[in-house]
């Protein structure tokens, strides 16, 4: 078995068996391809079936000179999953990455926006622009429902339940969840769909996609990043922000206002509560005020 065939089979496994998104599959593929390119550069004649631990250690050591610890850790995890797949298919009996330790990583806290900053961004959307109401609806959905950017650009009209004020979201691994759309989100979604989108000439393949560009085709992730970046510049916000910043802000503001972690986990579509727990570290001032308010030893 050569590397090309092994990677192709691995990609099919990730898609069919594990139900991963295109972006996740691409990330796994990048890790395997990087290792394959390393073998070519070093003229190391090893296949996926006889590749050994020492070779991978050499690859990781070389990578550590140019990659961040987070990227190194992801690369090790990607290769580990690849060789686990080969074991699962009985091509190999051992995983050469088993004894390779990933670099220790500190927990990186996500950037968030204050409510005033979000209001400023929204205020700087020109509703007189042909895409103004669309852009306002996008920001309201990102902040009001905590969607991932991939979930936003792939959102379908058939998954908008206006009567119940809910959005059926198709998340990672094709897992579905229901999230509230909120009154403001609902208002601008309805304006965009009923007054703007309805008069567009829409590409046949994108009839059910909610957010469209001026040519009637679905938006790309990059278009959302560009929109938010231009609004940040216009609003004189110096933070480095993107679509995920609104998602982090959604979760943090819910927590600050009394929502429990389990509810936030469901709304965010996190498989594990430990992913959600990062938000408890964001606002130490808020946590301190909670302790002072509710703990008996903190009261006078």
C-alpha positions in Angstrom: 0.0 0.0 0.0 1.4 3.4 -1.0 0.8 6.7 0.7 -1.6 8.0 -1.9 -3.9 5.0 -1.6 -3.7 4.9 2.2 -4.6 8.6 2.4 -7.5 8.2 -0.1 -8.9 5.3 1.9 -8.4 7.2 5.2 -10.3 10.2 3.8 -13.2 8.0 2.7 -13.3 6.4 6.2 -13.4 9.9 7.9 -16.3 10.9 5.6 -18.4 7.8 5.6 -17.7 6.1 9.0 -17.0 9.1 11.2 -19.2 11.7 9.3 -16.6 14.4 9.6 -16.9 17.7 7.7 -14.9 18.6 4.6 -12.7 21.0 6.7 -11.9 18.4 9.3 -11.0 15.8 6.7 -8.8 18.4 5.0 -7.0 19.1 8.3 -6.3 15.4 8.9 -5.0 15.1 5.2 -2.6 18.1 5.7 -0.9 16.2 8.6 -0.5 13.0 6.6 0.7 14.9 3.5 3.2 16.8 5.6 4.8 13.6 6.8 4.7 12.1 3.3 6.6 15.2 2.0 9.1 14.9 4.8 9.8 11.3 3.7 10.3 12.4 0.1 12.7 15.2 1.1 14.8 12.9 3.3 14.6 10.1 0.7 13.3 7.7 3.4 11.7 4.7 1.7 9.0 3.8 4.1 5.4 2.9 3.4 2.3 3.4 5.7 2.7 -0.3 6.6 6.3 -0.3 7.7 6.8 3.3 8.9 8.5 3.3 12.4 8.5 5.4 15.5 12.1 6.8 15.0 11.1 8.2 11.6 8.1 10.0 13.0 10.1 11.3 16.0 12.6 12.7 13.4 9.7 14.4 11.5 8.2 15.9 14.7 11.6 17.2 15.8 12.1 18.9 12.4 8.6 20.3 12.5 9.2 21.7 16.0 11.7 24.2 14.6 9.1 26.0 12.5 5.7 25.1 13.9 3.9 26.3 17.1 3.2 23.8 19.9 -0.5 23.8 19.0 0.3 22.8 15.4 2.8 20.2 16.5 0.2 18.7 18.8 -2.4 18.6 16.1 0.0 17.0 13.7 0.8 14.2 16.1 -2.9 13.7 16.7 -3.6 13.6 12.9 -0.9 11.0 12.4 -2.1 9.0 15.4 -5.6 8.9 13.9 -4.2 7.8 10.5 -2.3 4.9 11.9 -5.2 3.9 14.2 -7.3 3.7 11.0 -4.6 1.3 9.5 -4.8 -0.8 12.6 -8.6 -0.8 12.4 -8.5 -2.1 8.8 -5.8 -4.7 9.9 -3.1 -3.3 7.7 -0.9 -2.8 10.7 -0.6 -4.3 14.2 0.9 -1.3 16.0 0.7 2.5 16.0 4.2 4.1 15.7 2.9 7.3 17.4 1.7 5.7 20.6 4.8 6.6 22.6 5.3 10.0 21.1 4.2 12.8 23.5 2.6 15.9 22.2 4.0 19.2 23.6 2.4 20.6 26.7 -0.1 23.3 25.8 -1.5 26.0 28.0 -5.2 26.6 27.7 -5.7 29.5 25.3 -8.6 31.7 26.3 -10.7 32.9 23.3 -11.1 36.6 22.6 -14.6 38.0 23.2 -16.4 41.2 22.4 -18.2 43.3 25.0 -21.9 44.1 24.4 -20.9 47.7 23.5 -18.5 46.4 20.9 -21.1 44.2 19.3 -23.5 47.1 19.3 -20.9 49.3 17.6 -20.2 46.7 14.9 -24.0 46.3 14.2 -24.4 50.1 14.2 -21.8 50.4 11.4 -23.6 48.1 9.0 -25.0 50.2 6.2 -28.6 49.0 5.9 -28.9 51.1 2.7 -26.4 48.8 1.0 -27.9 46.0 -1.1 -26.3 43.4 1.3 -27.0 45.5 4.4 -29.9 43.5 5.8 -28.2 40.3 4.9 -25.1 41.4 6.8 -27.1 42.5 9.8 -28.9 39.1 9.9 -25.5 37.3 9.7 -24.1 39.2 12.7 -27.3 38.7 14.7 -27.3 35.0 14.1 -23.6 34.6 14.9 -24.0 36.4 18.2 -27.6 35.5 19.0 -27.4 31.8 18.4 -23.6 31.0 18.7 -23.3 29.3 15.4 -20.0 28.1 13.9 -19.1 29.9 10.6 -19.5 26.6 8.7 -23.0 26.1 10.2 -23.9 29.7 9.2 -22.9 29.4 5.5 -24.6 26.0 5.1 -27.8 27.0 6.9 -30.9 26.1 4.9 -34.3 27.8 4.6 -35.9 24.5 5.4 -34.2 24.5 8.8 -35.6 27.8 9.9 -38.5 27.2 12.1 -40.0 30.7 12.4 -43.1 29.7 14.1 -41.1 28.1 17.0 -38.3 30.7 16.7 -35.8 27.9 16.3 -33.0 27.0 13.9 -32.2 23.4 13.2 -28.4 23.4 13.0 -26.3 20.7 11.3 -23.1 20.7 13.3 -19.9 18.7 13.3 -20.2 15.1 12.3 -23.7 15.9 10.8 -25.1 16.1 14.4 -28.3 18.1 14.6 -29.3 20.5 17.4 -32.0 23.1 17.9 -31.0 26.6 18.9 -33.3 29.7 19.5 -33.0 32.4 16.9 -33.9 35.3 19.2 -36.3 38.1 18.5 -33.7 40.4 16.9 -32.2 37.7 14.8 -35.7 36.6 13.7 -36.6 40.2 12.8 -33.6 40.7 10.5 -33.8 37.2 9.1 -37.4 37.8 8.1 -36.6 41.2 6.5 -33.7 39.7 4.5 -35.6 36.6 3.4 -38.9 38.2 2.6 -37.8 41.5 1.1 -34.2 41.1 -0.2 -33.5 37.5 -1.0 -36.9 36.9 -2.5 -36.1 39.3 -5.4 -32.7 37.8 -6.1 -31.9 35.6 -9.1 -30.8 32.5 -7.2 -28.4 29.8 -8.5 -30.3 26.5 -8.9 -28.0 24.6 -6.5 -28.4 27.2 -3.8 -32.2 27.5 -3.7 -32.3 26.3 -0.1 -29.2 28.2 1.2 -30.2 31.1 3.4 -27.3 33.6 2.9 -26.4 34.4 -0.7 -23.9 36.6 -2.4 -24.9 39.1 -5.1 -24.7 36.4 -7.7 -27.2 34.2 -6.0 -24.7 31.7 -4.8 -23.8 30.6 -1.2 -21.3 32.6 0.8 -17.9 31.2 1.6 -16.3 31.2 5.0 -13.8 33.8 3.8 -16.6 36.2 2.8 -17.8 36.1 6.5 -14.3 36.8 7.8 -13.9 39.7 5.3 -17.2 41.2 6.4 -16.3 41.1 10.0 -12.8 42.4 9.5 -14.1 45.4 7.5 -16.7 46.2 10.2 -14.0 45.9 12.9 -11.8 48.5 11.0 -14.8 50.7 10.5 -15.7 50.5 14.2 -12.0 51.1 15.3 -12.0 47.8 17.2 -8.3 46.8 17.5 -9.0 43.2 18.6 -8.3 40.4 16.1 -11.8 39.1 15.6 -13.7 36.7 13.3 -16.9 34.7 13.2 -15.8 32.5 16.1 -15.4 35.6 18.3 -19.2 36.1 18.2 -19.6 32.4 19.2 -17.3 32.9 22.2 -19.1 36.1 23.1 -22.5 34.3 22.9 -21.3 31.6 25.4 -19.5 34.0 27.7 -22.4 36.4 28.0 -24.8 33.6 28.7 -22.6 32.3 31.5 -22.2 35.8 32.9 -26.0 36.2 33.0 -26.6 33.0 34.9 -26.9 30.2 32.3 -25.5 26.8 33.4 -22.7 25.1 31.6 -24.8 22.1 30.6 -27.3 24.4 28.7 -24.5 26.3 27.1 -22.9 22.9 26.0 -26.1 21.9 24.3 -26.5 25.3 22.6 -22.9 25.3 21.3 -23.1 21.7 20.1 -20.0 20.7 22.2 -19.6 16.9 22.5 -17.8 17.2 25.8 -18.5 19.5 28.7 -14.8 20.1 29.1 -14.8 22.1 25.9 -17.5 24.3 27.3 -15.6 24.7 30.6 -13.1 27.1 29.0 -15.7 29.9 29.3 -15.5 29.6 33.1 -12.0 31.0 32.9 -12.8 34.0 30.8 -14.2 36.5 33.2 -12.6 36.3 36.7 -14.3 39.5 37.8 -17.7 37.9 37.1 -16.7 34.7 38.9 -15.4 36.7 41.9 -18.7 38.6 42.1 -20.7 35.3 42.1 -18.7 33.9 45.0 -19.0 37.2 46.9 -22.8 37.1 46.3 -23.6 33.5 47.0 -20.9 32.0 49.3 -21.7 32.2 53.0 -18.1 33.0 54.0 -18.1 36.0 51.6 -21.0 37.8 53.3 -20.5 40.3 56.1 
